[in-house]
């Protein structure tokens, strides 16, 4: 199927063609006709499969038909609610790109910055609003947002929206919208408990699941290092130095942990930055821009902050801390291997995290290569706990190559902590 087969307006066809879109991705091919038909929908697909286009393109098509070339007063007819500022900005940019040849206007609002410019644009009127929950409810309470004319509500990254403290906010937002709205939920993961909660807001929804939540991108090479908990930062630096890794997205469980990883890397001369909720919007955007421009080789992020990171051809993802939710692992490593590209996902597993790793293996059902040839190992114990294989020999000049063999009697001095 081609985009031209989806019965989209010529304005949208022209925009997507200029972006290089010829064939819709599976989530787009299945979701766009459903959205155009006006049905509620739950869409579940992995990161990098084109979920934003799957809802943005048909929304633009429908609103362009409604608004047309008339000079009707601008009213919020589509609302996209998303958990992070970075993701809101990304979605706003996508709407601008897909709707560049229409007269639709979009506004992206989020907290952490002055509301003055946002209020000014709301007063002028917008067709599409992309918002984080807190700022949306705040501006609505102040009387600047009217959702009475809303046609479609999108809850993006629905699992995070409903599972990480936004449940009450989402309920409040839904109450502000007309009962006859169209509601769309999109997410990379959709655990059953969250799906049941989400369906409270939908009427006879269609469900599109393109890639099972348990599946990991086929072209992502996965590796695990069993490492002493206190040696993780040593191991990270060891890989960066010896394997000449760059463009790394490193996942930390906590904001404090992310800052400590950055501090340790900087002491060794490795350009690194952290991105998490405690940083201002301006600081987060500056860090992300520097990483994309390759001015920073290592970006350390928490799961929530990483939801808005959209980087093409990201070669490496490192799970510095293993997630306690197996589906989160799938989402994390989906940051690499996007759109058919290859990538390498590296996981550090401490003794206390071994139960997490077992749960991950049960979910993904993939034999992940275990790298033992490194300076800071711990052994999982019985053969049932872990299948240990040595890394295959590779050219040392290749990124992600196996470590050269080391003498077992490595001196304590060589293992001295560097942080």
BAKOLBA-326591 format. One record per residue (C-alpha): x, y, z; residue number from 1; residue in three letters. Coordinates in Angstrom, 2 decimals. Each point is the difference from the previous one (the first is absolute). Last residue first. Example, Ala and Ser with C-alpha at 12.3 -4.5 7.8 and 13.67 -1.06 7.14 Angstrom:
2
- c1 / c2 / c3 / num / residu
- 13.67 / -1.06 / 7.14 / 2 / SER
- -1.37 / -3.44 / 0.66 / 1 / ALA
This chain:
419
- c1 / c2 / c3 / num / residu
- 35.12 / 7.95 / 40.39 / 419 / UNK
- 2.96 / -1.93 / -1.42 / 418 / UNK
- -0.29 / -3.07 / 2.17 / 417 / UNK
- 3.13 / -2.10 / 0.07 / 416 / UNK
- -0.25 / -3.09 / -2.15 / 415 / UNK
- 3.34 / 0.58 / -1.68 / 414 / UNK
- 1.59 / 0.50 / 3.41 / 413 / UNK
- -1.45 / -3.25 / 1.22 / 412 / UNK
- 2.08 / -1.77 / -2.62 / 411 / UNK
- -1.62 / -2.30 / -2.53 / 410 / UNK
- 0.74 / -3.64 / 0.73 / 409 / UNK
- -2.51 / -1.39 / -2.49 / 408 / UNK
- 1.97 / 1.33 / -2.93 / 407 / UNK
- -2.23 / 1.75 / -2.46 / 406 / UNK
- -1.48 / -1.03 / -3.31 / 405 / UNK
- -0.78 / 2.81 / -2.42 / 404 / UNK
- -3.45 / 1.43 / 0.45 / 403 / UNK
- -2.61 / -0.71 / -2.63 / 402 / UNK
- -0.88 / 2.64 / -2.52 / 401 / UNK
- -2.70 / 2.59 / 0.66 / 400 / UNK
- 1.50 / 2.49 / -2.41 / 399 / UNK
- 2.39 / -1.69 / -2.40 / 398 / UNK
- 3.71 / 0.78 / 0.24 / 397 / UNK
- 0.64 / -3.00 / 2.21 / 396 / UNK
- -1.09 / -2.27 / -2.82 / 395 / UNK
- -2.15 / -2.64 / 1.57 / 394 / UNK
- 0.52 / -3.14 / 2.05 / 393 / UNK
- -3.18 / -1.45 / 1.36 / 392 / UNK
- -1.02 / 0.96 / 3.54 / 391 / UNK
- 0.20 / -2.89 / 2.43 / 390 / UNK
- -3.16 / -1.82 / 0.89 / 389 / UNK
- -1.71 / -0.30 / 3.36 / 388 / UNK
- -3.49 / -1.43 / 0.17 / 387 / UNK
- -1.43 / 1.44 / 3.17 / 386 / UNK
- -1.91 / -1.09 / 3.05 / 385 / UNK
- -0.57 / -3.61 / -1.01 / 384 / UNK
- 3.73 / -0.49 / -0.44 / 383 / UNK
- 0.38 / 0.76 / 3.70 / 382 / UNK
- 1.66 / 3.18 / 1.20 / 381 / UNK
- -0.69 / 3.31 / -1.72 / 380 / UNK
- 3.69 / 0.74 / -0.05 / 379 / UNK
- 1.24 / 3.44 / 0.92 / 378 / UNK
- 2.19 / 1.80 / -2.41 / 377 / UNK
- 2.06 / 3.22 / 0.20 / 376 / UNK
- 2.93 / -0.22 / -2.44 / 375 / UNK
- -1.80 / -1.19 / -3.16 / 374 / UNK
- -0.03 / -3.25 / -1.97 / 373 / UNK
- -3.30 / -1.36 / 1.28 / 372 / UNK
- -2.36 / 1.42 / -2.61 / 371 / UNK
- -3.40 / -1.74 / 0.06 / 370 / UNK
- -1.71 / -0.12 / -3.38 / 369 / UNK
- -3.77 / 0.26 / 0.32 / 368 / UNK
- -1.93 / -3.11 / -0.96 / 367 / UNK
- -3.38 / 1.56 / -0.76 / 366 / UNK
- -3.34 / -0.86 / 1.59 / 365 / UNK
- -0.81 / 3.71 / 0.51 / 364 / UNK
- -2.28 / -0.44 / 3.01 / 363 / UNK
- 1.67 / -2.88 / 1.83 / 362 / UNK
- 3.38 / 1.62 / -0.60 / 361 / UNK
- -1.21 / 3.26 / 1.54 / 360 / UNK
- -1.33 / -1.82 / 3.07 / 359 / UNK
- 3.35 / -1.75 / 0.47 / 358 / UNK
- 1.79 / 3.35 / -0.35 / 357 / UNK
- -2.18 / 1.56 / 2.69 / 356 / UNK
- 0.77 / -2.91 / 2.34 / 355 / UNK
- 3.72 / 0.63 / -0.67 / 354 / UNK
- -0.21 / 3.63 / 1.06 / 353 / UNK
- 1.43 / -0.43 / 3.52 / 352 / UNK
- 3.00 / -1.82 / -1.45 / 351 / UNK
- 0.68 / 2.84 / -2.41 / 350 / UNK
- -0.99 / -0.16 / -3.66 / 349 / UNK
- 1.39 / 2.51 / -2.48 / 348 / UNK
- -1.82 / -0.05 / -3.34 / 347 / UNK
- 1.32 / 0.87 / -3.45 / 346 / UNK
- -2.31 / 0.56 / -2.98 / 345 / UNK
- 1.71 / 0.20 / -3.39 / 344 / UNK
- -1.56 / 1.44 / -3.14 / 343 / UNK
- -1.04 / -0.72 / -3.55 / 342 / UNK
- -2.36 / 2.15 / -2.04 / 341 / UNK
- -3.44 / -1.23 / -1.05 / 340 / UNK
- -1.91 / 3.10 / 1.05 / 339 / UNK
- 1.62 / 0.11 / 3.43 / 338 / UNK
- 2.69 / -2.47 / 1.05 / 337 / UNK
- 0.71 / 2.11 / 3.06 / 336 / UNK
- -2.62 / 1.67 / 2.20 / 335 / UNK
- -1.79 / -3.34 / -0.02 / 334 / UNK
- 2.51 / -1.12 / 2.61 / 333 / UNK
- -1.85 / 2.09 / 2.53 / 332 / UNK
- -3.53 / -1.04 / -0.97 / 331 / UNK
- 0.81 / -3.69 / 0.20 / 330 / UNK
- 1.68 / 0.52 / 3.37 / 329 / UNK
- -3.05 / 1.91 / 1.21 / 328 / UNK
- -2.13 / -3.05 / -0.80 / 327 / UNK
- 2.02 / -1.98 / 2.57 / 326 / UNK
- -0.96 / 2.30 / 2.90 / 325 / UNK
- 2.76 / 0.08 / 2.63 / 324 / UNK
- 2.23 / 1.91 / -2.39 / 323 / UNK
- 3.69 / -0.93 / -0.11 / 322 / UNK
- 2.33 / 2.81 / 1.03 / 321 / UNK
- 2.82 / 0.97 / -2.38 / 320 / UNK
- -2.22 / -1.21 / -2.85 / 319 / UNK
- 2.21 / 1.22 / -2.83 / 318 / UNK
- -1.38 / 0.92 / -3.43 / 317 / UNK
- 2.34 / 0.29 / -2.96 / 316 / UNK
- -0.22 / 0.86 / -3.72 / 315 / UNK
- -2.67 / 2.75 / -0.09 / 314 / UNK
- -0.87 / 0.04 / -3.69 / 313 / UNK
- -2.58 / 2.78 / 0.22 / 312 / UNK
- -0.51 / 1.73 / 3.32 / 311 / UNK
- -3.44 / 0.68 / 1.48 / 310 / UNK
- 0.25 / 0.50 / 3.75 / 309 / UNK
- -3.39 / 0.82 / 1.49 / 308 / UNK
- -0.43 / -3.19 / 2.01 / 307 / UNK
- 3.57 / 0.31 / 1.26 / 306 / UNK
- -1.02 / 2.43 / 2.75 / 305 / UNK
- -2.40 / -2.55 / 1.51 / 304 / UNK
- 2.49 / -2.87 / -0.13 / 303 / UNK
- 2.85 / 1.92 / 1.61 / 302 / UNK
- 2.79 / 1.25 / -2.21 / 301 / UNK
- 3.78 / 0.03 / -0.39 / 300 / UNK
- 1.20 / 1.38 / -3.34 / 299 / UNK
- 3.56 / -0.93 / -0.95 / 298 / UNK
- 2.05 / 1.37 / -2.91 / 297 / UNK
- -0.84 / 3.68 / 0.36 / 296 / UNK
- 0.77 / 2.36 / -2.88 / 295 / UNK
- -1.47 / -2.64 / -2.29 / 294 / UNK
- -2.52 / 2.51 / -1.42 / 293 / UNK
- -2.82 / -2.25 / 1.25 / 292 / UNK
- 1.61 / -0.04 / 3.42 / 291 / UNK
- 0.39 / 3.79 / 0.08 / 290 / UNK
- -3.64 / 0.45 / -1.06 / 289 / UNK
- -1.15 / -2.34 / 2.78 / 288 / UNK
- 2.06 / 1.83 / 2.61 / 287 / UNK
- -1.31 / 3.41 / -1.09 / 286 / UNK
- -3.58 / -1.32 / -0.03 / 285 / UNK
- 0.36 / -1.28 / 3.53 / 284 / UNK
- 1.55 / 3.24 / 1.22 / 283 / UNK
- -2.74 / 2.13 / -1.55 / 282 / UNK
- -2.71 / -2.25 / 1.45 / 281 / UNK
- 1.52 / 0.28 / 3.44 / 280 / UNK
- 1.73 / -3.00 / 1.57 / 279 / UNK
- -1.56 / -1.93 / 2.87 / 278 / UNK
- -1.99 / -2.19 / -2.38 / 277 / UNK
- 2.96 / -1.72 / -1.62 / 276 / UNK
- 2.77 / 0.41 / -2.57 / 275 / UNK
- 3.61 / -0.57 / 0.91 / 274 / UNK
- 3.09 / 1.05 / -1.93 / 273 / UNK
- 3.30 / -1.62 / -0.92 / 272 / UNK
- 3.27 / 1.00 / -1.63 / 271 / UNK
- 2.51 / -2.63 / 1.21 / 270 / UNK
- 3.09 / 1.53 / 1.62 / 269 / UNK
- 0.37 / -2.47 / 2.84 / 268 / UNK
- -1.51 / 2.37 / 2.54 / 267 / UNK
- -2.79 / 0.61 / -2.52 / 266 / UNK
- -0.95 / -3.65 / 0.12 / 265 / UNK
- -0.36 / -0.01 / 3.78 / 264 / UNK
- -2.13 / 3.16 / 0.04 / 263 / UNK
- -2.25 / -1.34 / -2.75 / 262 / UNK
- -0.56 / -3.26 / 1.86 / 261 / UNK
- -0.73 / 1.91 / 3.20 / 260 / UNK
- -2.59 / 2.22 / -1.73 / 259 / UNK
- -1.79 / -3.04 / -1.39 / 258 / UNK
- -0.04 / -1.66 / 3.41 / 257 / UNK
- -1.61 / 3.05 / 1.57 / 256 / UNK
- -2.67 / 0.00 / -2.69 / 255 / UNK
- -0.75 / -3.67 / 0.66 / 254 / UNK
- -0.16 / -3.29 / -1.90 / 253 / UNK
- 2.76 / 0.96 / -2.42 / 252 / UNK
- -0.12 / -0.70 / -3.72 / 251 / UNK
- 3.03 / 0.79 / -2.18 / 250 / UNK
- -0.44 / 1.25 / -3.58 / 249 / UNK
- 3.41 / -0.34 / -1.61 / 248 / UNK
- 1.09 / 1.97 / -3.06 / 247 / UNK
- 3.59 / -1.18 / 0.42 / 246 / UNK
- 1.77 / -3.28 / 0.71 / 245 / UNK
- 3.74 / -0.24 / -0.50 / 244 / UNK
- 0.07 / -3.64 / 1.03 / 243 / UNK
- 2.73 / 0.39 / 2.60 / 242 / UNK
- -0.91 / 3.46 / 1.28 / 241 / UNK
- -3.80 / -0.09 / -0.10 / 240 / UNK
- -0.11 / -3.60 / 1.13 / 239 / UNK
- 2.37 / 0.59 / 2.94 / 238 / UNK
- -1.87 / 3.18 / 0.93 / 237 / UNK
- -3.22 / -1.96 / 0.31 / 236 / UNK
- 1.76 / -2.80 / 1.88 / 235 / UNK
- 1.44 / 2.41 / 2.56 / 234 / UNK
- -3.43 / 1.59 / 0.44 / 233 / UNK
- -1.49 / -3.44 / 0.57 / 232 / UNK
- 2.63 / -1.06 / 2.53 / 231 / UNK
- -1.98 / 0.52 / 3.20 / 230 / UNK
- -2.78 / -2.31 / -1.19 / 229 / UNK
- 2.41 / -2.80 / -0.88 / 228 / UNK
- -0.52 / -0.88 / -3.64 / 227 / UNK
- -1.85 / -2.62 / -2.03 / 226 / UNK
- 0.26 / 1.51 / -3.48 / 225 / UNK
- -2.89 / -0.51 / -2.42 / 224 / UNK
- -0.06 / 0.33 / -3.76 / 223 / UNK
- -2.74 / 0.63 / -2.55 / 222 / UNK
- 0.47 / 0.59 / -3.73 / 221 / UNK
- -2.96 / 2.01 / -1.27 / 220 / UNK
- -0.89 / -0.91 / -3.59 / 219 / UNK
- -3.05 / -2.04 / 0.92 / 218 / UNK
- -1.53 / 2.73 / 2.16 / 217 / UNK
- -1.16 / -1.48 / 3.28 / 216 / UNK
- -3.23 / -1.90 / 0.42 / 215 / UNK
- -1.83 / -0.38 / 3.29 / 214 / UNK
- -2.37 / 2.89 / -0.60 / 213 / UNK
- -1.21 / -1.71 / -3.15 / 212 / UNK
- 0.52 / 2.04 / -3.18 / 211 / UNK
- -2.87 / 1.46 / -1.99 / 210 / UNK
- -2.71 / 0.02 / 2.58 / 209 / UNK
- -3.03 / 1.90 / -1.27 / 208 / UNK
- -3.10 / -0.07 / 2.18 / 207 / UNK
- -3.31 / 1.47 / -1.09 / 206 / UNK
- -1.89 / 1.65 / 2.80 / 205 / UNK
- -3.67 / -0.53 / 0.83 / 204 / UNK
- -0.16 / 3.27 / 1.94 / 203 / UNK
- 3.18 / 1.12 / 1.72 / 202 / UNK
- 0.75 / 1.70 / 3.33 / 201 / UNK
- -0.41 / -3.00 / 2.29 / 200 / UNK
- 2.02 / -1.92 / -2.57 / 199 / UNK
- 3.11 / 1.59 / 1.44 / 198 / UNK
- -0.41 / -1.78 / 3.32 / 197 / UNK
- -0.30 / -3.39 / -1.67 / 196 / UNK
- 3.00 / 0.74 / -2.22 / 195 / UNK
- 2.02 / 1.04 / 3.06 / 194 / UNK
- -0.65 / -3.32 / 1.70 / 193 / UNK
- 0.78 / -1.89 / -3.22 / 192 / UNK
- 3.38 / 1.65 / -0.47 / 191 / UNK
- 0.13 / 2.36 / -3.01 / 190 / UNK
- 3.48 / 0.76 / -1.28 / 189 / UNK
- 1.11 / 2.34 / -2.80 / 188 / UNK
- -3.13 / 2.08 / 0.43 / 187 / UNK
- -2.91 / 1.57 / -1.81 / 186 / UNK
- -3.47 / 0.68 / 1.33 / 185 / UNK
- -2.60 / 1.67 / -2.22 / 184 / UNK
- -3.30 / 1.54 / 1.07 / 183 / UNK
- -2.64 / 1.42 / -2.36 / 182 / UNK
- -2.21 / 2.55 / 1.73 / 181 / UNK
- -3.73 / -0.46 / 0.49 / 180 / UNK
- 0.16 / 0.47 / 3.76 / 179 / UNK
- 1.49 / 3.46 / -0.37 / 178 / UNK
- 3.31 / 0.68 / 1.82 / 177 / UNK
- 0.66 / 1.48 / 3.46 / 176 / UNK
- -0.82 / -3.31 / 1.72 / 175 / UNK
- 2.79 / -1.68 / -2.00 / 174 / UNK
- 2.50 / 2.53 / 1.39 / 173 / UNK
- -0.97 / -0.71 / 3.59 / 172 / UNK
- 0.30 / -3.75 / -0.53 / 171 / UNK
- 3.41 / 0.48 / -1.62 / 170 / UNK
- 1.17 / 2.09 / 2.94 / 169 / UNK
- -1.16 / -2.67 / 2.44 / 168 / UNK
- 1.90 / -2.73 / -1.82 / 167 / UNK
- 3.14 / 2.07 / -0.61 / 166 / UNK
- 2.20 / -1.47 / 2.74 / 165 / UNK
- 2.07 / -2.48 / -1.93 / 164 / UNK
- -2.32 / -2.72 / -1.25 / 163 / UNK
- -2.64 / 1.95 / -1.89 / 162 / UNK
- 2.16 / 2.34 / -2.03 / 161 / UNK
- 2.85 / -2.50 / -0.15 / 160 / UNK
- -2.15 / -2.70 / -1.54 / 159 / UNK
- -1.73 / 2.55 / -2.22 / 158 / UNK
- 3.14 / 1.15 / -1.76 / 157 / UNK
- -2.34 / 2.34 / -1.91 / 156 / UNK
- -3.54 / 0.68 / 1.17 / 155 / UNK
- -1.72 / 1.49 / -3.03 / 154 / UNK
- -3.33 / 1.84 / 0.20 / 153 / UNK
- -1.99 / 0.72 / -3.15 / 152 / UNK
- -2.83 / 2.34 / -0.94 / 151 / UNK
- 0.31 / 2.69 / 2.66 / 150 / UNK
- -2.41 / 2.94 / -0.18 / 149 / UNK
- -0.63 / 0.22 / 3.75 / 148 / UNK
- 3.74 / -0.18 / 0.78 / 147 / UNK
- 0.46 / 3.60 / 1.12 / 146 / UNK
- 3.45 / 0.99 / 1.25 / 145 / UNK
- 0.93 / 3.43 / 1.39 / 144 / UNK
- -2.34 / 0.02 / 2.99 / 143 / UNK
- 2.60 / -0.10 / 2.76 / 142 / UNK
- -1.12 / -3.53 / 0.88 / 141 / UNK
- 0.55 / -0.99 / -3.63 / 140 / UNK
- 3.49 / 1.47 / 0.14 / 139 / UNK
- 0.85 / -2.11 / 3.05 / 138 / UNK
- -1.64 / -3.15 / -1.36 / 137 / UNK
- 2.03 / 0.17 / -3.20 / 136 / UNK
- 3.21 / 0.97 / 1.81 / 135 / UNK
- -0.22 / -3.07 / 2.23 / 134 / UNK
- -1.10 / -2.50 / -2.64 / 133 / UNK
- 2.69 / 0.65 / -2.66 / 132 / UNK
- -1.44 / 1.53 / -3.12 / 131 / UNK
- -0.42 / -0.14 / -3.76 / 130 / UNK
- -2.84 / 2.24 / -1.21 / 129 / UNK
- -1.36 / -0.05 / -3.55 / 128 / UNK
- -2.27 / 2.59 / -1.60 / 127 / UNK
- 1.39 / 3.09 / 1.68 / 126 / UNK
- -1.43 / 3.37 / 1.01 / 125 / UNK
- 1.48 / 3.47 / 0.39 / 124 / UNK
- -0.63 / -0.19 / 3.75 / 123 / UNK
- 1.75 / -3.37 / 0.13 / 122 / UNK
- 3.01 / 1.56 / -1.70 / 121 / UNK
- 0.30 / 2.73 / 2.62 / 120 / UNK
- -0.52 / -2.52 / 2.80 / 119 / UNK
- 2.93 / -2.10 / -1.23 / 118 / UNK
- 2.19 / 3.09 / -0.31 / 117 / UNK
- -0.73 / 0.97 / 3.61 / 116 / UNK
- 0.14 / -3.47 / 1.57 / 115 / UNK
- 3.61 / 0.33 / 1.06 / 114 / UNK
- 1.93 / -3.27 / -0.03 / 113 / UNK
- 0.11 / -3.12 / 2.18 / 112 / UNK
- -3.39 / -1.19 / -1.15 / 111 / UNK
- -1.12 / -1.06 / -3.46 / 110 / UNK
- -1.89 / 1.37 / -2.99 / 109 / UNK
- 0.25 / -0.84 / -3.70 / 108 / UNK
- -2.20 / 1.99 / -2.37 / 107 / UNK
- -1.31 / -1.06 / -3.40 / 106 / UNK
- -1.41 / 1.95 / -2.91 / 105 / UNK
- -1.90 / -1.39 / -2.98 / 104 / UNK
- 0.13 / 1.89 / -3.29 / 103 / UNK
- 1.22 / -3.04 / -1.89 / 102 / UNK
- 3.19 / -0.45 / -2.00 / 101 / UNK
- 2.26 / -0.33 / 3.06 / 100 / UNK
- -2.32 / -2.54 / 1.64 / 99 / UNK
- 2.33 / -3.01 / 0.05 / 98 / UNK
- 3.06 / 2.03 / 1.01 / 97 / UNK
- -1.74 / 2.19 / 2.59 / 96 / UNK
- -1.73 / -3.01 / 1.52 / 95 / UNK
- 3.37 / -1.76 / 0.25 / 94 / UNK
- 1.58 / 3.01 / 1.71 / 93 / UNK
- -2.79 / 0.02 / 2.56 / 92 / UNK
- 0.53 / -3.71 / 0.66 / 91 / UNK
- 3.70 / 0.60 / 0.70 / 90 / UNK
- -0.73 / 2.94 / 2.29 / 89 / UNK
- -2.53 / -2.06 / 1.98 / 88 / UNK
- 2.49 / -2.88 / 0.23 / 87 / UNK
- 2.62 / 2.28 / 1.48 / 86 / UNK
- -2.45 / 1.50 / 2.47 / 85 / UNK
- -1.02 / -3.38 / 1.35 / 84 / UNK
- -3.21 / -1.89 / 0.78 / 83 / UNK
- -2.09 / 0.52 / -3.16 / 82 / UNK
- -3.45 / 1.40 / -0.62 / 81 / UNK
- -1.03 / 0.66 / -3.60 / 80 / UNK
- -3.08 / 2.18 / -0.44 / 79 / UNK
- -1.84 / 0.51 / -3.28 / 78 / UNK
- -2.77 / 2.52 / -0.74 / 77 / UNK
- 1.29 / 2.96 / 1.99 / 76 / UNK
- -1.77 / 2.96 / -1.57 / 75 / UNK
- 1.21 / 2.48 / -2.61 / 74 / UNK
- -2.80 / 2.30 / -1.11 / 73 / UNK
- -1.24 / -0.93 / -3.45 / 72 / UNK
- 1.74 / 1.71 / -2.88 / 71 / UNK
- -0.74 / -2.69 / -2.50 / 70 / UNK
- 2.70 / -1.84 / -1.94 / 69 / UNK
- -0.91 / -3.39 / 1.37 / 68 / UNK
- -0.82 / -0.17 / 3.71 / 67 / UNK
- -1.84 / -3.28 / -0.17 / 66 / UNK
- 1.91 / -1.59 / -2.88 / 65 / UNK
- 3.31 / 1.15 / 1.46 / 64 / UNK
- -1.10 / -1.43 / 3.33 / 63 / UNK
- -0.50 / -3.47 / -1.47 / 62 / UNK
- 3.28 / -0.11 / -1.92 / 61 / UNK
- 1.98 / 1.47 / 2.91 / 60 / UNK
- -1.43 / -2.66 / 2.31 / 59 / UNK
- 0.79 / -2.70 / -2.58 / 58 / UNK
- 3.66 / 1.08 / -0.16 / 57 / UNK
- 0.51 / 0.55 / 3.73 / 56 / UNK
- -1.26 / -3.42 / 1.15 / 55 / UNK
- 2.18 / -2.43 / -1.91 / 54 / UNK
- 2.64 / 2.70 / -0.52 / 53 / UNK
- 0.69 / -0.07 / 3.74 / 52 / UNK
- 0.12 / -3.81 / 0.08 / 51 / UNK
- 2.73 / -0.24 / -2.64 / 50 / UNK
- 1.76 / -3.28 / 0.79 / 49 / UNK
- 2.91 / 1.52 / 1.91 / 48 / UNK
- -1.13 / -1.15 / 3.42 / 47 / UNK
- -2.01 / -3.19 / -0.02 / 46 / UNK
- -3.65 / -0.24 / -0.83 / 45 / UNK
- -3.31 / 0.11 / 1.86 / 44 / UNK
- -3.00 / 1.92 / -1.29 / 43 / UNK
- -3.25 / 0.12 / 1.95 / 42 / UNK
- -2.80 / 1.50 / -2.06 / 41 / UNK
- -3.22 / 1.95 / 0.02 / 40 / UNK
- -1.64 / 0.03 / -3.41 / 39 / UNK
- -0.41 / 3.05 / -2.24 / 38 / UNK
- 0.48 / -1.80 / -3.32 / 37 / UNK
- 3.13 / 2.09 / -0.64 / 36 / UNK
- 1.43 / -1.35 / 3.27 / 35 / UNK
- -0.63 / -3.58 / -1.11 / 34 / UNK
- 1.44 / 0.64 / -3.48 / 33 / UNK
- 3.17 / 1.52 / 1.58 / 32 / UNK
- 0.56 / -2.78 / 2.53 / 31 / UNK
- 0.70 / -3.03 / -2.20 / 30 / UNK
- 2.37 / 1.50 / -2.56 / 29 / UNK
- 1.54 / 2.32 / 2.59 / 28 / UNK
- 0.77 / -2.81 / 2.44 / 27 / UNK
- 1.45 / -2.10 / -2.84 / 26 / UNK
- 2.16 / 2.86 / -1.32 / 25 / UNK
- -1.44 / 2.03 / -2.85 / 24 / UNK
- 1.76 / -0.19 / -3.38 / 23 / UNK
- 1.32 / 3.09 / -1.74 / 22 / UNK
- 1.13 / 2.34 / 2.75 / 21 / UNK
- 3.06 / 2.01 / -1.02 / 20 / UNK
- -0.90 / 3.13 / 1.91 / 19 / UNK
- -0.89 / 1.71 / -3.28 / 18 / UNK
- -2.44 / -2.83 / -0.68 / 17 / UNK
- -1.54 / 0.51 / 3.44 / 16 / UNK
- -0.71 / 3.65 / -0.73 / 15 / UNK
- -1.35 / -0.54 / -3.51 / 14 / UNK
- -2.36 / -2.76 / 1.10 / 13 / UNK
- -1.19 / 2.21 / 2.85 / 12 / UNK
- -1.00 / 2.82 / -2.34 / 11 / UNK
- -1.43 / -2.48 / -2.51 / 10 / UNK
- -2.44 / -1.23 / 2.63 / 9 / UNK
- 0.29 / -3.59 / 1.18 / 8 / UNK
- -1.79 / -2.91 / -1.63 / 7 / UNK
- 2.43 / -2.58 / 1.43 / 6 / UNK
- 1.21 / -1.32 / -3.37 / 5 / UNK
- 2.28 / 3.02 / -0.54 / 4 / UNK
- 1.87 / -1.05 / 3.12 / 3 / UNK
- 0.99 / -3.19 / -1.79 / 2 / UNK
- -1.07 / -3.57 / 0.72 / 1 / UNK
